[in-house]
Amino acid sequence: METKQEGNVVVVKLSDGEDLVPSLEAAAQKHRIESGSVVWGIGMLQDFEIGFFGPKGYEKTPFTERHELLALHGSIAMRADPKLHLHAALGRRDHGVIGGHLFRAKTAVVNEIQLARFDTIHFNRRLNEKTGLRELVFD
């Protein structure tokens, strides 16, 4: 993992085989991003799992083959569980697109990702009994 920071913006470069989620958590810690966002991400992913939130919780689907990472977005709440809430859109070889909540992934070839740090907005997560989700709350 390589990172560079300018102001409240951090750019992360991940290489082939690196675990996406733990790497982004490490980058957030390194650059003191307690609350922030994953602004964008591009590259390729492999060995990933995405989900759709249905009436009985997340319906997860694992994929082993490489997909083009078309879009990666999310929130960073390092004091919460989960620390990252990520969504991804991924392109297939036939140019079809799949997407959903990203649970885990490995970088294939390379990923380029931008993070943003918030200085006065503080995130946490709290279980919403009605939705069944650990939703973002502002502290």
C-alpha positions as CSV (number, residue, x, y, z in Angstrom):
1,M,0.0,0.0,0.0
2,E,1.2,3.5,-0.9
3,T,-0.5,6.7,0.3
4,K,0.0,10.4,-0.2
5,Q,-1.8,13.2,1.7
6,E,-2.6,16.8,0.7
7,G,-4.7,18.7,3.2
8,N,-7.7,16.5,4.1
9,V,-7.4,14.3,1.0
10,V,-5.5,11.0,0.9
11,V,-4.9,9.0,-2.2
12,V,-4.3,5.3,-1.7
13,K,-2.7,2.9,-4.2
14,L,-3.1,-0.8,-3.6
15,S,-1.2,-3.5,-5.5
16,D,-2.1,-6.9,-6.7
17,G,-3.3,-9.2,-4.0
18,E,-3.7,-6.6,-1.2
19,D,-6.8,-6.9,0.9
20,L,-9.0,-3.8,0.2
21,V,-10.9,-3.3,3.5
22,P,-8.0,-3.8,6.0
23,S,-5.8,-1.6,3.7
24,L,-8.3,1.2,3.7
25,E,-8.6,0.9,7.5
26,A,-4.8,1.1,7.8
27,A,-4.7,4.1,5.6
28,A,-7.4,5.9,7.6
29,Q,-5.4,5.2,10.8
30,K,-2.1,6.3,9.3
31,H,-3.6,9.6,8.1
32,R,-5.7,10.2,11.2
33,I,-9.1,9.9,9.4
34,E,-11.5,9.2,12.3
35,S,-14.5,10.3,10.2
36,G,-14.6,10.7,6.5
37,S,-15.6,9.3,3.1
38,V,-14.3,7.1,0.4
39,V,-14.8,9.5,-2.5
40,W,-13.9,7.3,-5.4
41,G,-12.1,4.1,-6.3
42,I,-11.0,2.5,-9.6
43,G,-9.0,-0.5,-10.6
44,M,-9.8,-4.2,-10.5
45,L,-11.0,-6.6,-7.8
46,Q,-10.9,-10.3,-7.4
47,D,-12.0,-12.7,-4.6
48,F,-14.7,-10.3,-3.4
49,E,-18.2,-10.5,-1.9
50,I,-21.0,-8.1,-2.5
51,G,-24.5,-8.1,-1.0
52,F,-28.0,-6.8,-1.4
53,F,-30.0,-5.8,1.7
54,G,-33.2,-7.8,1.5
55,P,-36.0,-8.3,4.0
56,K,-34.0,-10.9,5.9
57,G,-30.7,-9.0,5.9
58,Y,-27.8,-9.1,3.4
59,E,-28.0,-11.6,0.6
60,K,-24.3,-12.2,-0.1
61,T,-22.7,-13.4,-3.3
62,P,-19.0,-14.3,-3.6
63,F,-17.0,-13.9,-6.8
64,T,-13.5,-15.2,-7.4
65,E,-12.8,-13.9,-11.0
66,R,-11.5,-10.4,-11.8
67,H,-13.9,-7.6,-12.3
68,E,-13.2,-4.0,-13.3
69,L,-13.7,-1.7,-10.3
70,L,-15.9,1.0,-11.9
71,A,-16.9,2.9,-8.7
72,L,-16.2,2.6,-5.0
73,H,-17.9,4.9,-2.5
74,G,-18.5,4.9,1.2
75,S,-18.3,6.3,4.7
76,I,-15.4,6.0,7.2
77,A,-16.3,5.8,11.0
78,M,-13.2,4.5,12.7
79,R,-14.8,4.5,16.2
80,A,-17.7,2.4,15.0
81,D,-18.4,-1.2,13.9
82,P,-18.2,-1.5,11.0
83,K,-15.5,1.1,10.4
84,L,-16.1,1.2,6.7
85,H,-19.4,1.1,4.8
86,L,-18.6,0.5,1.1
87,H,-20.6,0.1,-2.1
88,A,-19.1,-0.9,-5.4
89,A,-20.0,-1.1,-9.0
90,L,-18.0,-3.8,-10.9
91,G,-17.7,-4.4,-14.6
92,R,-17.7,-7.9,-16.1
93,R,-15.8,-9.1,-19.2
94,D,-19.1,-8.9,-21.3
95,H,-19.5,-5.2,-20.1
96,G,-22.3,-6.1,-17.8
97,V,-22.2,-4.4,-14.4
98,I,-22.9,-5.8,-10.9
99,G,-22.9,-4.0,-7.7
100,G,-23.9,-3.7,-4.1
101,H,-22.5,-3.5,-0.5
102,L,-18.8,-4.6,-0.6
103,F,-17.9,-6.9,2.3
104,R,-14.5,-8.0,1.3
105,A,-12.2,-7.9,-1.8
106,K,-8.6,-8.3,-2.9
107,T,-6.9,-6.0,-5.3
108,A,-6.3,-7.4,-8.8
109,V,-3.5,-5.6,-10.6
110,V,-4.0,-2.1,-9.0
111,N,-6.5,0.1,-7.1
112,E,-6.5,3.9,-6.9
113,I,-8.7,5.3,-4.1
114,Q,-9.4,8.7,-2.7
115,L,-10.3,9.3,0.9
116,A,-11.4,12.5,2.5
117,R,-11.1,13.4,6.2
118,F,-13.7,15.4,8.1
119,D,-12.4,17.6,10.9
120,T,-15.6,18.8,12.6
121,I,-18.1,16.1,11.5
122,H,-17.9,13.0,13.7
123,F,-19.4,9.6,12.7
124,N,-20.5,6.6,14.7
125,R,-22.9,3.8,14.0
126,R,-25.9,2.7,16.0
127,L,-28.3,-0.3,15.4
128,N,-31.6,0.9,14.1
129,E,-34.1,-1.7,15.4
130,K,-36.6,-0.9,12.6
131,T,-34.2,-1.4,9.7
132,G,-31.9,-3.9,11.3
133,L,-28.8,-1.9,10.1
134,R,-26.0,-0.3,12.1
135,E,-26.7,3.1,10.7
136,L,-24.5,6.2,10.5
137,V,-25.1,8.7,13.4
138,F,-23.5,12.1,13.9
139,D,-21.7,12.5,17.3
